[in-house]
Amino acid sequence: MRFLRALATIAFVLIPGFAAAQMASLVADQVQVVGRENLVASGNVVVIFGQTRLSATSISYNQSTGLLDIGGPITLTDGNGTFIIADAAQLSSDLQNGILQSARMVLDQKLQIAAVEINRVSGRYTQATQVVASSCQVCINRPVPLWAIRASRVIHDQQERQLYFYDAQLRVMDIPVFYLPRLRLPDPTVQRATGFLAPRIRANTQVGTGLYMPYFITIGDHADLLLAPFVSQRTTTLEARFRQEFSYGNLAFNGAVSRDTLQPGIMRYYLFGDGTFNLPRDFTLDFHLEQVSDTAYLSDYSYSSRDRLRNLVSLTRTRRDQYINGELGNWETLRTNELLIADQLPFAQADFLYEQRFQPGTLGGEIALQFSAQGHARASTLDILGRDQARIGAGLNWQRNWTLNNGMIASAEAMFAADFFHIRQDTNFAPEILRVSHAAALGLAWPLMRHNGNGVSDVLEPVVQLAWVGQNGATPANEDSRMVEFDMANLFDLSRFPGADATESGLRANLGATWTRTNPDGLSFTLAAGKVFRQAALGQFSEASGLNGAHSDWLVGGQVQLGSNLFAQSRALIGDDFSITKAETLATWHNDRLALSAGQVWVIADATEGRTDPTHEWTLDTTYEFDDFWTAGFSAHYDAAAGDATKADLAIEYRNECVILDLSLSRRFTSSGSITPTTDVGFGVTLTGFGNGDGGRSHKCSG
């Protein structure tokens, strides 16, 4: 058999006049040379020409006509994702031109096109007549596809990767629902192409019910524009998105323009943008833009839940031993309770930070040298309420660890910093303040480890630290450290204030311990606890921080993981009387069908942090796959302190190999000032198989 196939190949390529014979090859079970012009191959025939491969039962080649008469069943692949099956065919010797009868074409294993006849032209165009096209699976017991496009003719341009339908009729369950004399669609291999995307019906209690019709425009290979008009009885809106990729960065803008009955005669809009650019010498330039016409626009159209706008431009460089960052920012409030005092809130801010780290040869350890500057301004000219403040500072920090013979780890840290403040429009503070801070700390940790034969390991690490921080000079206004988070990450920091306006002072002892168990086949967890003891209460921290008084609340936290299904983490600040100052918990669980996550936050009321009432919130997020095709998701936010739900979202999706149906329902329950409760409903249908839209799993044929 191998000898016969080899002989067939030799005979095929030696026949004079066979087109491009030097590039073609044939393998068959039997070959006959008939006369001087005919070659007949039969039995498991395979012809390969470049990337094109043809399989058939028999092939007859005539030298005079240069044509191949092919007997089926025939399969033809072109190496670009196009697969054709036919009963019979007549093709040119290079397989680039010809006719295939009773043929079916499959594009990228997604879209099927059945036709009475298929013509191949120049290897680029494939024309099919009397066509039925669908990406739905067809079975003997389910012969009618969920949807199909019937057309008198369709042309597939393989170079442009486009499908052109003539006299196209969209049918759902074989019922005509839409007719177009001409229809152009991208083939399944296209990642991005200009044209309409799947429309969507939107219903919103604020702006009414209408049709959302997105139109995608490609701008070269690295940019695109999305235009999406939305028209209802209450609004005429145009949404837009622009994206651009560069060799040195990228940018993106999202926005919308509306005229509606909610605020007649006013052009309402929003514009959000982001960009990142790589500059010479390892610098990165970033910008963030947020603009809106009025305080209620984002919530009326469910574009965003933001209640403050931030505009920012920054220049950053990060290296192994160096960090440089400069920022210019602008803030604007949308909160109803802040609008009347908006001029008393900082609206402009500038920040600069330079940090250089190096290892001193004789001293050992690591030294961090830091220079920083910060300033902000208020529009108000009132005394105290219109305070403007600027700061420049420099600092030096040294740290070193030693490993002792018994396994203990000793540590030492020293710090010196000087800050100069310039304050305007506040008679409570001197116009100029110089503050000098100096600190020292000694610590001792004893990590203990145990390994079991079954792969379980335990690590217990108690840590004790004695720290002292002193200050010289007056205390400036605290603008950047009003809210303090006390957790295991800053338990042993010299100052737990997040900014530079305030510095933690005094003599204190920091105690902490961590126990970590790792079990590859079972329950793994980490438990941690800590507490701060001070020589004296200096009144630097708020009640809700858990750090006020001569000693702090107990800081307890941990995380638990059970295999790959369950993960939970929690942190709490607990007083000596077992009262809870602050607590937060997050837990997730999932299996093959269900994914569930829940979160909880509790914080006591604290006027210093601007919170007159306790905060107690619950969140729930879940997704459930009913089967291979149906999926539902639900999320909710509940304000337990007020006893009211704040937001709920429900999404249901059906997805198979040829269609995606999705229904979304969102309800915002809260209201304040110009913001009212809103319900938003959306419904969309996407036919897969065109462009790069992938469907889901296919229904299995049975019977």
C-alpha positions as CSV (number, residue, x, y, z in Angstrom):
1,M,0.0,0.0,0.0
2,R,2.8,2.4,0.8
3,F,4.5,1.6,-2.5
4,L,1.3,2.3,-4.4
5,R,0.7,5.6,-2.7
6,A,4.3,6.7,-3.4
7,L,3.9,5.6,-7.0
8,A,0.7,7.6,-7.3
9,T,2.5,10.7,-6.0
10,I,5.3,10.4,-8.5
11,A,2.9,9.9,-11.4
12,F,0.8,12.8,-10.4
13,V,3.6,15.4,-10.3
14,L,5.2,14.1,-13.5
15,I,2.1,14.6,-15.7
16,P,3.0,17.5,-18.0
17,G,0.7,20.5,-17.8
18,F,-0.6,19.9,-14.3
19,A,-0.9,23.4,-12.8
20,A,1.9,24.3,-10.4
21,A,2.8,20.6,-10.2
22,Q,6.0,21.5,-8.4
23,M,3.9,22.6,-5.4
24,A,1.2,19.9,-5.5
25,S,1.2,16.4,-4.2
26,L,-1.3,13.5,-4.4
27,V,-1.7,10.4,-2.3
28,A,-4.2,7.6,-3.3
29,D,-4.7,3.9,-3.1
30,Q,-4.8,3.5,-6.8
31,V,-3.7,5.6,-9.8
32,Q,-4.4,5.0,-13.6
33,V,-3.0,6.9,-16.5
34,V,-5.6,6.8,-19.3
35,G,-4.2,7.8,-22.7
36,R,-1.9,10.7,-22.9
37,E,-4.1,13.4,-21.1
38,N,-6.0,11.7,-18.3
39,L,-5.0,10.7,-14.8
40,V,-7.5,8.9,-12.5
41,A,-6.9,8.4,-8.8
42,S,-9.2,6.5,-6.5
43,G,-9.5,5.3,-3.0
44,N,-8.6,7.6,0.0
45,V,-7.4,10.4,-2.3
46,V,-5.6,13.3,-0.7
47,V,-4.4,16.4,-2.7
48,I,-2.2,19.0,-1.0
49,F,-1.5,22.3,-2.6
50,G,0.2,24.9,-0.4
51,Q,-2.1,25.2,2.7
52,T,-5.1,23.8,0.9
53,R,-5.9,20.1,1.5
54,L,-8.6,18.1,-0.3
55,S,-9.8,14.6,0.5
56,A,-12.1,12.7,-1.8
57,T,-13.1,9.2,-3.0
58,S,-11.9,9.7,-6.6
59,I,-10.2,12.4,-8.8
60,S,-9.9,12.5,-12.6
61,Y,-7.5,15.0,-14.1
62,N,-7.7,16.1,-17.7
63,Q,-4.5,17.7,-19.1
64,S,-6.3,19.6,-21.9
65,T,-8.9,21.3,-19.7
66,G,-6.7,21.5,-16.6
67,L,-9.7,20.5,-14.4
68,L,-10.2,18.0,-11.7
69,D,-13.5,16.0,-11.6
70,I,-13.8,15.0,-8.0
71,G,-16.2,12.4,-6.6
72,G,-17.4,12.6,-3.0
73,P,-17.8,12.7,-0.2
74,I,-15.3,15.7,-0.4
75,T,-13.7,17.7,2.3
76,L,-11.7,20.8,1.5
77,T,-9.7,22.9,4.0
78,D,-7.8,26.1,3.2
79,G,-5.6,26.4,6.3
80,N,-7.4,29.6,7.3
81,G,-10.3,28.1,9.2
82,T,-12.6,27.4,6.3
83,F,-13.8,23.8,5.9
84,I,-16.0,22.7,3.0
85,I,-17.9,19.4,2.6
86,A,-19.5,18.5,-0.8
87,D,-20.9,15.6,-2.7
88,A,-19.1,16.4,-6.0
89,A,-16.9,19.1,-7.4
90,Q,-15.0,20.3,-10.5
91,L,-12.0,22.4,-9.6
92,S,-8.9,23.8,-11.2
93,S,-5.7,21.9,-10.6
94,D,-4.5,24.4,-8.0
95,L,-7.8,24.0,-6.1
96,Q,-8.4,27.8,-6.2
97,N,-11.3,27.9,-8.7
98,G,-14.3,25.7,-9.4
99,I,-17.7,24.4,-8.4
100,L,-18.7,22.2,-5.4
101,Q,-22.2,20.7,-5.5
102,S,-24.5,20.0,-2.5
103,A,-21.9,21.7,-0.3
104,R,-21.6,22.9,3.3
105,M,-19.0,25.4,4.4
106,V,-17.9,25.8,8.0
107,L,-16.0,28.9,9.1
108,D,-13.7,28.7,12.1
109,Q,-15.7,25.8,13.5
110,K,-18.6,28.2,14.4
111,L,-20.7,29.3,11.4
112,Q,-22.2,26.7,9.0
113,I,-23.3,27.7,5.5
114,A,-25.3,25.0,3.6
115,A,-25.8,25.7,-0.2
116,V,-26.9,24.0,-3.3
117,E,-23.7,25.0,-5.0
118,I,-20.4,26.7,-4.0
119,N,-18.1,28.4,-6.4
120,R,-14.5,29.1,-5.5
121,V,-12.9,32.1,-7.3
122,S,-9.1,32.8,-7.2
123,G,-8.8,31.2,-3.8
124,R,-10.1,34.4,-2.3
125,Y,-13.9,34.4,-2.9
126,T,-16.3,31.7,-2.1
127,Q,-19.8,32.2,-3.6
128,A,-22.7,30.0,-2.4
129,T,-26.2,29.9,-3.9
130,Q,-29.5,29.1,-2.2
131,V,-28.0,29.4,1.3
132,V,-28.9,28.6,4.8
133,A,-26.5,30.0,7.4
134,S,-26.5,29.3,11.1
135,S,-24.2,28.6,14.1
136,C,-26.9,26.4,15.7
137,Q,-26.4,22.7,15.9
138,V,-28.8,20.7,13.8
139,C,-29.8,17.1,14.8
140,I,-32.0,14.5,13.2
141,N,-34.5,15.0,16.1
142,R,-34.1,18.7,15.9
143,P,-33.7,19.6,12.2
144,V,-34.8,23.2,12.5
145,P,-32.1,25.6,14.0
146,L,-33.0,28.1,16.6
147,W,-32.1,30.8,14.1
148,A,-30.9,30.9,10.5
149,I,-30.3,33.3,7.7
150,R,-31.7,32.3,4.3
151,A,-30.3,34.0,1.3
152,S,-30.3,33.6,-2.5
153,R,-26.6,34.1,-2.5
154,V,-23.7,34.7,-0.1
155,I,-20.1,35.7,-0.9
156,H,-17.3,35.1,1.5
157,D,-14.2,37.3,1.0
158,Q,-11.4,35.4,2.7
159,Q,-9.0,38.3,2.4
160,E,-11.3,40.9,3.9
161,R,-12.9,38.2,6.1
162,Q,-16.4,39.5,5.3
163,L,-19.7,37.8,4.4
164,Y,-22.1,39.4,1.9
165,F,-25.7,38.1,1.9
166,Y,-28.2,38.9,-0.8
167,D,-31.9,38.8,-0.3
168,A,-31.2,37.9,3.4
169,Q,-34.1,36.6,5.6
170,L,-33.6,36.1,9.3
171,R,-35.7,33.2,10.6
172,V,-36.3,32.2,14.2
173,M,-37.5,28.6,14.5
174,D,-38.0,28.7,10.8
175,I,-40.4,31.7,11.1
176,P,-39.3,34.8,9.1
177,V,-38.9,37.8,11.3
178,F,-36.6,40.2,9.3
179,Y,-35.7,40.9,5.7
180,L,-32.8,42.8,4.2
181,P,-31.9,43.0,0.5
182,R,-28.2,43.3,1.4
183,L,-26.4,42.3,4.6
184,R,-22.7,42.4,5.4
185,L,-21.3,40.5,8.5
186,P,-17.8,39.7,9.6
187,D,-16.8,36.1,9.5
188,P,-16.0,34.3,12.8
189,T,-12.2,34.9,12.5
190,V,-12.6,38.7,12.8
191,Q,-11.5,40.2,16.1
192,R,-12.8,43.7,15.4
193,A,-14.7,45.3,12.5
194,T,-16.8,48.3,11.8
195,G,-20.5,47.6,12.1
196,F,-23.5,47.4,14.4
197,L,-23.2,45.3,17.6
198,A,-26.0,43.5,19.3
199,P,-28.8,45.9,20.2
200,R,-30.3,46.0,23.7
201,I,-33.6,47.1,25.2
202,R,-33.2,49.3,28.2
203,A,-35.9,50.4,30.7
204,N,-35.1,52.9,33.4
205,T,-37.6,54.5,35.8
206,Q,-35.8,57.8,35.3
207,V,-35.2,58.0,31.6
208,G,-37.9,55.6,30.2
209,T,-37.8,52.6,27.9
210,G,-35.8,52.6,24.6
211,L,-33.5,50.8,22.3
212,Y,-29.7,50.9,22.8
213,M,-28.0,50.4,19.4
214,P,-24.2,50.4,19.5
215,Y,-22.1,51.0,16.4
216,F,-18.5,50.0,16.4
217,I,-15.9,51.8,14.2
218,T,-12.4,50.6,13.7
219,I,-9.8,53.3,13.3
220,G,-6.7,51.5,12.0
221,D,-5.2,48.6,13.8
222,H,-4.8,50.4,17.2
223,A,-7.9,52.6,17.8
224,D,-11.6,52.3,17.8
225,L,-14.8,54.3,18.5
226,L,-18.1,53.0,19.9
227,L,-21.2,55.2,19.3
228,A,-24.4,54.0,21.0
229,P,-27.6,56.1,20.7
230,F,-30.3,55.5,23.2
231,V,-33.8,57.1,22.5
232,S,-36.9,56.9,24.7
233,Q,-39.9,59.0,25.4
234,R,-37.9,60.9,28.0
235,T,-34.4,61.2,26.6
236,T,-32.3,61.4,23.5
237,T,-28.8,60.2,24.5
238,L,-25.6,59.4,22.6
239,E,-23.0,57.3,24.4
240,A,-19.5,57.1,23.2
241,R,-16.2,55.3,23.9
242,F,-12.8,55.9,22.3
243,R,-9.7,53.7,22.8
244,Q,-6.2,54.1,21.4
245,E,-3.2,51.9,21.8
246,F,0.3,53.3,21.2
247,S,3.7,51.6,21.3
248,Y,4.4,53.7,24.3
249,G,1.0,53.7,26.1
250,N,-2.8,53.8,25.8
251,L,-5.8,56.0,26.5
252,A,-9.5,55.5,26.8
253,F,-12.5,57.9,27.1
254,N,-16.1,57.1,28.0
255,G,-18.9,59.6,27.9
256,A,-22.5,60.5,27.0
257,V,-24.5,63.5,26.0
258,S,-28.3,63.8,26.7
259,R,-31.3,65.9,26.3
260,D,-34.2,64.7,28.5
261,T,-37.3,65.7,30.3
262,L,-35.7,65.4,33.8
263,Q,-33.9,68.7,33.3
264,P,-35.4,70.3,30.1
265,G,-33.4,72.7,28.1
266,I,-30.1,71.6,29.5
267,M,-27.4,69.6,27.7
268,R,-26.4,66.9,30.2
269,Y,-23.2,65.0,29.8
270,Y,-20.4,63.1,31.5
271,L,-16.8,62.3,30.4
272,F,-14.4,59.9,32.0
273,G,-10.9,59.2,30.7
274,D,-7.7,57.4,31.6
275,G,-4.3,57.2,30.0
276,T,-0.9,55.7,30.6
277,F,2.3,56.7,28.7
278,N,5.8,55.3,29.0
279,L,8.4,58.1,28.9
280,P,12.2,58.0,28.6
281,R,14.3,57.2,31.7
282,D,11.7,54.8,33.0
283,F,9.1,57.5,33.8
284,T,5.4,56.8,33.4
285,L,2.8,59.5,32.8
286,D,-0.8,58.8,33.9
287,F,-3.9,60.9,33.8
288,H,-7.5,60.4,35.1
289,L,-10.4,62.6,34.0
290,E,-13.9,62.9,35.4
291,Q,-16.4,65.5,34.4
292,V,-20.1,65.7,34.7
293,S,-22.8,68.3,33.9
294,D,-24.8,68.0,37.1
295,T,-24.8,66.1,40.3
296,A,-27.7,63.7,39.3
297,Y,-26.7,62.7,35.8
298,L,-24.5,59.7,36.6
299,S,-27.2,58.2,38.9
300,D,-30.2,59.1,36.7
301,Y,-28.7,57.0,33.8
302,S,-27.0,54.4,36.1
303,Y,-23.6,55.2,34.6
304,S,-21.8,55.3,38.0
305,S,-22.3,55.4,41.7
306,R,-19.5,57.9,42.3
307,D,-20.3,60.8,44.6
308,R,-17.0,62.7,44.2
309,L,-15.1,63.4,41.0
310,R,-11.3,63.1,40.8
311,N,-9.1,64.6,38.1
312,L,-5.4,63.6,38.3
313,V,-2.2,63.8,36.3
314,S,0.9,62.0,37.7
315,L,4.5,61.3,36.8
316,T,6.1,58.2,38.3
317,R,9.3,56.3,38.2
318,T,9.8,53.0,40.1
319,R,13.2,51.3,40.3
320,R,14.6,48.7,42.6
321,D,16.1,51.2,45.0
322,Q,14.3,54.4,43.9
323,Y,10.7,55.8,43.8
324,I,9.7,59.2,42.3
325,N,6.1,60.4,42.1
326,G,4.5,63.8,41.4
327,E,0.8,64.4,41.2
328,L,-1.6,67.3,40.5
329,G,-5.2,66.6,41.4
330,N,-8.6,68.3,41.4
331,W,-11.6,67.2,43.5
332,E,-15.3,68.0,43.0
333,T,-18.2,66.8,45.3
334,L,-21.5,65.5,44.1
335,R,-22.8,64.8,47.6
336,T,-26.0,66.7,48.5
337,N,-24.8,67.4,52.1
338,E,-21.5,68.9,50.8
339,L,-22.8,71.1,47.9
340,L,-23.5,74.1,50.1
341,I,-20.0,73.9,51.6
342,A,-18.2,72.9,48.4
343,D,-16.0,76.0,48.6
344,Q,-14.8,74.8,52.1
345,L,-13.5,71.5,50.8
346,P,-10.1,71.1,49.2
347,F,-10.5,71.3,45.4
348,A,-6.9,71.3,44.3
349,Q,-3.9,69.3,45.5
350,A,-0.3,68.8,44.6
351,D,2.0,66.0,45.9
352,F,5.6,65.1,45.4
353,L,7.6,62.2,46.8
354,Y,11.2,61.1,46.2
355,E,12.7,58.1,48.0
356,Q,16.1,56.6,47.6
357,R,17.2,53.4,49.3
358,F,20.8,52.2,49.8
359,Q,22.9,49.9,52.0
360,P,25.6,51.6,54.1
361,G,28.7,49.5,54.3
362,T,29.8,49.9,57.9
363,L,26.4,50.5,59.6
364,G,24.7,47.7,57.8
365,G,21.0,47.3,57.1
366,E,19.2,49.7,54.8
367,I,18.7,53.5,54.7
368,A,15.8,55.3,53.1
369,L,16.3,58.9,52.2
370,Q,13.0,60.8,51.5
371,F,12.0,64.2,50.2
372,S,8.3,65.1,49.9
373,A,6.0,68.1,49.4
374,Q,2.2,68.5,49.5
375,G,-0.2,71.3,49.2
376,H,-3.9,71.9,48.8
377,A,-6.3,74.9,48.4
378,R,-9.9,75.8,49.2
379,A,-12.0,78.3,47.2
380,S,-13.4,79.8,50.4
381,T,-11.8,83.0,51.8
382,L,-13.3,82.5,55.3
383,D,-11.0,82.2,58.3
384,I,-10.5,78.5,59.4
385,L,-13.1,77.2,56.9
386,G,-11.0,78.3,54.0
387,R,-7.7,77.1,55.2
388,D,-4.9,76.4,52.7
389,Q,-1.9,74.5,53.7
390,A,1.4,73.5,52.1
391,R,4.3,71.3,53.4
392,I,7.8,70.4,52.3
393,G,9.8,67.8,54.2
394,A,12.8,65.5,54.3
395,G,13.4,62.3,56.3
396,L,16.0,59.6,56.9
397,N,15.1,56.1,58.0
398,W,17.4,53.2,59.0
399,Q,16.5,49.6,59.5
400,R,18.5,46.5,60.3
401,N,17.8,42.9,61.3
402,W,20.0,40.3,63.1
403,T,19.5,36.5,63.3
404,L,20.6,35.2,66.7
405,N,22.0,31.8,67.4
406,N,18.8,30.6,69.0
407,G,16.8,31.5,65.9
408,M,15.4,34.8,67.2
409,I,15.4,37.8,65.0
410,A,16.4,41.2,66.5
411,S,15.6,44.4,64.7
412,A,16.5,48.1,65.1
413,E,15.0,51.2,63.5
414,A,15.8,54.9,63.7
415,M,14.2,57.9,62.0
416,F,14.7,61.6,61.6
417,A,12.4,63.9,59.7
418,A,11.8,67.7,59.4
419,D,8.7,69.3,57.9
420,F,8.0,72.9,57.2
421,F,4.3,74.0,56.9
422,H,2.9,77.2,55.4
423,I,-0.8,77.8,56.5
424,R,-3.1,80.5,55.2
425,Q,-6.6,81.7,56.3
426,D,-6.6,79.9,59.7
427,T,-5.9,82.0,62.8
428,N,-5.8,78.8,65.0
429,F,-2.3,78.1,63.6
430,A,0.8,80.1,63.0
431,P,1.4,81.0,59.4
432,E,4.7,79.0,59.4
433,I,5.5,75.9,61.4
434,L,8.7,73.9,61.6
435,R,8.2,70.4,63.0
436,V,11.1,68.0,63.7
437,S,10.5,64.3,64.5
438,H,12.9,61.7,65.7
439,A,12.3,58.0,66.6
440,A,13.9,54.8,67.6
441,A,12.7,51.2,68.0
442,L,14.0,47.8,69.0
443,G,12.2,44.6,68.2
444,L,12.5,40.9,68.9
445,A,10.8,38.1,67.0
446,W,11.0,34.3,67.6
447,P,9.6,32.3,64.6
448,L,9.0,28.7,65.6
449,M,8.3,26.1,62.9
450,R,7.0,22.5,63.0
451,H,6.6,20.0,60.2
452,N,4.5,16.8,60.3
453,G,5.0,13.8,58.1
454,N,1.7,14.3,56.3
455,G,2.8,17.6,54.9
456,V,1.2,19.9,57.5
457,S,3.3,22.7,58.8
458,D,2.8,25.2,61.6
459,V,4.6,28.5,62.1
460,L,4.2,30.5,65.3
461,E,5.8,33.9,65.6
462,P,5.5,36.1,68.6
463,V,6.9,39.7,68.2
464,V,7.6,42.4,70.7
465,Q,8.7,46.0,69.9
466,L,9.6,49.0,72.0
467,A,9.3,52.3,70.2
468,W,9.7,55.9,71.0
469,V,8.9,59.0,68.8
470,G,9.6,62.5,69.8
471,Q,8.6,65.9,68.3
472,N,9.8,69.4,68.5
473,G,7.8,72.3,67.2
474,A,4.1,73.2,67.0
475,T,1.4,70.8,65.6
476,P,0.0,71.8,62.2
477,A,-3.5,71.2,60.9
478,N,-4.2,67.5,60.2
479,E,-5.5,67.4,56.6
480,D,-4.3,64.1,55.2
481,S,-4.6,61.7,58.3
482,R,-8.1,62.1,59.5
483,M,-8.9,58.4,59.2
484,V,-6.6,55.7,60.5
485,E,-6.7,52.0,59.8
486,F,-5.2,49.8,62.5
487,D,-4.2,46.4,61.2
488,M,-1.4,43.9,61.2
489,A,0.4,45.7,58.4
490,N,1.1,48.7,60.5
491,L,1.2,47.2,64.0
492,F,5.0,47.8,64.2
493,D,5.2,51.0,62.2
494,L,6.7,54.1,63.9
495,S,3.6,56.1,62.9
496,R,0.3,54.6,62.0
497,F,-1.0,57.9,60.4
498,P,-1.5,57.4,56.6
499,G,-0.2,60.9,55.8
500,A,2.5,63.3,56.9
501,D,0.5,66.0,58.6
502,A,0.2,64.0,61.8
503,T,2.9,61.8,63.5
504,E,2.4,59.3,66.3
505,S,4.4,60.4,69.4
506,G,5.4,59.0,72.7
507,L,6.8,55.8,74.2
508,R,5.0,52.6,73.5
509,A,5.3,48.8,73.4
510,N,3.8,46.9,70.4
511,L,3.0,43.2,71.0
512,G,1.9,40.8,68.3
513,A,1.7,37.1,67.4
514,T,0.9,35.1,64.3
515,W,0.1,31.4,63.9
516,T,0.0,30.0,60.4
517,R,-1.0,26.4,59.6
518,T,-0.6,25.0,56.0
519,N,-2.3,21.8,55.1
520,P,-2.2,20.9,51.4
521,D,-5.1,18.4,51.8
522,G,-7.3,20.2,54.3
523,L,-7.8,23.2,56.5
524,S,-5.2,26.0,56.3
525,F,-5.4,29.2,58.3
526,T,-3.6,32.2,59.7
527,L,-4.5,33.8,63.1
528,A,-3.0,37.0,64.3
529,A,-3.4,39.3,67.3
530,G,-1.8,42.5,68.5
531,K,-2.0,45.3,71.0
532,V,-0.3,48.6,71.7
533,F,0.6,49.8,75.3
534,R,1.5,53.5,75.7
535,Q,3.3,55.3,78.5
536,A,0.6,58.0,78.4
537,A,-2.5,58.8,76.4
538,L,-1.8,61.7,74.2
539,G,-5.2,62.0,72.6
540,Q,-3.9,61.7,69.0
541,F,-6.3,59.2,67.6
542,S,-10.1,59.0,67.2
543,E,-12.3,56.6,69.0
544,A,-13.1,54.5,65.8
545,S,-9.4,54.0,65.1
546,G,-9.0,51.6,68.1
547,L,-5.7,53.4,69.0
548,N,-7.0,56.0,71.4
549,G,-6.2,55.9,75.1
550,A,-3.2,54.6,77.0
551,H,-3.6,51.2,75.3
552,S,-5.2,50.2,72.1
553,D,-8.1,47.8,71.4
554,W,-7.1,44.2,70.7
555,L,-6.4,43.7,67.0
556,V,-7.5,40.3,66.0
557,G,-7.7,38.8,62.5
558,G,-7.2,35.8,60.4
559,Q,-8.0,33.9,57.2
560,V,-9.1,30.4,56.6
561,Q,-8.9,28.3,53.5
562,L,-10.4,24.8,52.9
563,G,-9.1,23.3,49.7
564,S,-10.0,25.4,46.7
565,N,-13.7,25.8,47.7
566,L,-13.8,28.0,50.9
567,F,-11.9,31.1,51.7
568,A,-12.7,33.6,54.5
569,Q,-10.8,36.5,56.2
570,S,-11.8,38.8,59.0
571,R,-10.4,41.6,61.1
572,A,-11.7,43.2,64.2
573,L,-10.8,45.8,66.9
574,I,-12.1,44.6,70.3
575,G,-12.0,46.6,73.5
576,D,-11.1,45.2,76.9
577,D,-14.8,45.1,77.7
578,F,-15.4,43.0,74.6
579,S,-17.1,45.8,72.8
580,I,-16.4,45.9,69.0
581,T,-15.1,49.1,67.6
582,K,-14.6,48.0,64.1
583,A,-15.0,44.7,62.3
584,E,-15.0,43.5,58.7
585,T,-15.4,40.0,57.2
586,L,-15.3,38.5,53.7
587,A,-16.1,34.9,52.8
588,T,-16.3,33.1,49.5
589,W,-17.3,29.6,48.6
590,H,-17.7,27.9,45.2
591,N,-18.0,24.6,43.5
592,D,-18.7,23.6,39.9
593,R,-22.1,25.3,39.9
594,L,-22.3,27.8,42.7
595,A,-20.1,30.8,43.6
596,L,-21.1,32.7,46.7
597,S,-19.4,35.6,48.5
598,A,-20.6,37.7,51.4
599,G,-19.1,40.6,53.3
600,Q,-19.8,42.6,56.4
601,V,-18.5,45.9,57.8
602,W,-19.2,47.5,61.2
603,V,-17.7,50.8,62.5
604,I,-18.8,52.8,65.5
605,A,-20.0,56.4,65.2
606,D,-17.1,58.9,65.4
607,A,-17.7,62.7,64.9
608,T,-13.9,63.1,64.5
609,E,-14.1,61.1,61.3
610,G,-17.3,62.8,60.2
611,R,-19.6,59.9,61.0
612,T,-22.4,60.7,63.4
613,D,-24.1,57.3,63.1
614,P,-22.6,53.8,63.2
615,T,-21.9,52.0,59.9
616,H,-23.1,48.5,59.5
617,E,-23.4,47.1,56.0
618,W,-23.8,43.6,54.4
619,T,-23.0,42.6,50.8
620,L,-24.0,39.4,49.0
621,D,-22.8,38.3,45.6
622,T,-23.7,34.9,44.1
623,T,-23.7,33.2,40.7
624,Y,-25.4,29.8,40.0
625,E,-25.2,27.7,36.9
626,F,-28.4,25.8,36.6
627,D,-27.0,23.7,33.7
628,D,-24.6,24.1,30.8
629,F,-26.8,26.9,29.3
630,W,-28.6,28.8,32.1
631,T,-26.7,31.1,34.6
632,A,-28.1,33.5,37.1
633,G,-26.4,36.1,39.3
634,F,-27.6,38.1,42.2
635,S,-25.9,40.8,44.3
636,A,-27.3,43.0,47.1
637,H,-26.1,45.7,49.5
638,Y,-27.9,46.1,52.8
639,D,-27.5,49.0,55.3
640,A,-28.2,47.2,58.6
641,A,-27.8,50.4,60.6
642,A,-30.7,52.0,58.8
643,G,-32.5,48.8,58.2
644,D,-32.8,49.4,54.5
645,A,-31.5,47.8,51.3
646,T,-29.4,50.2,49.3
647,K,-28.9,48.3,46.0
648,A,-29.8,45.0,44.4
649,D,-28.8,43.5,41.0
650,L,-30.2,40.4,39.2
651,A,-28.8,38.9,36.0
652,I,-30.0,35.9,34.0
653,E,-28.2,34.5,31.0
654,Y,-28.9,31.7,28.5
655,R,-25.9,30.8,26.3
656,N,-25.4,28.0,23.8
657,E,-23.4,27.6,20.6
658,C,-25.5,30.0,18.6
659,V,-27.3,32.6,20.8
660,I,-26.8,34.5,24.0
661,L,-29.9,35.9,25.8
662,D,-29.3,38.1,28.8
663,L,-31.7,39.9,31.2
664,S,-30.5,42.3,33.8
665,L,-32.4,44.1,36.6
666,S,-30.9,46.7,38.9
667,R,-32.6,48.7,41.7
668,R,-31.0,51.5,43.7
669,F,-33.2,52.1,46.8
670,T,-31.4,55.1,48.4
671,S,-32.4,58.7,47.8
672,S,-31.0,62.1,48.8
673,G,-31.5,65.5,47.4
674,S,-31.4,65.4,43.6
675,I,-30.8,61.6,43.6
676,T,-34.0,59.4,43.5
677,P,-34.5,55.6,43.7
678,T,-34.0,54.1,40.3
679,T,-34.8,50.8,38.6
680,D,-32.9,49.8,35.5
681,V,-33.9,46.8,33.2
682,G,-32.0,45.6,30.2
683,F,-32.5,42.8,27.7
684,G,-30.3,41.7,24.9
685,V,-30.0,39.0,22.2
686,T,-26.7,38.2,20.6
687,L,-26.3,35.8,17.6
688,T,-22.9,34.1,17.8
689,G,-20.9,32.9,14.9
690,F,-20.2,36.4,13.4
691,G,-17.1,38.3,14.4
692,N,-15.3,36.9,17.4
693,G,-18.4,36.3,19.4
694,D,-18.1,32.9,21.0
695,G,-21.1,31.0,22.2
696,G,-21.4,28.4,24.9
697,R,-21.7,24.6,25.0
698,S,-23.7,22.9,22.3
699,H,-26.8,20.8,22.8
700,K,-26.0,17.1,22.3
701,C,-27.8,15.3,19.5
702,S,-29.6,12.2,20.6
703,G,-31.6,9.5,18.9
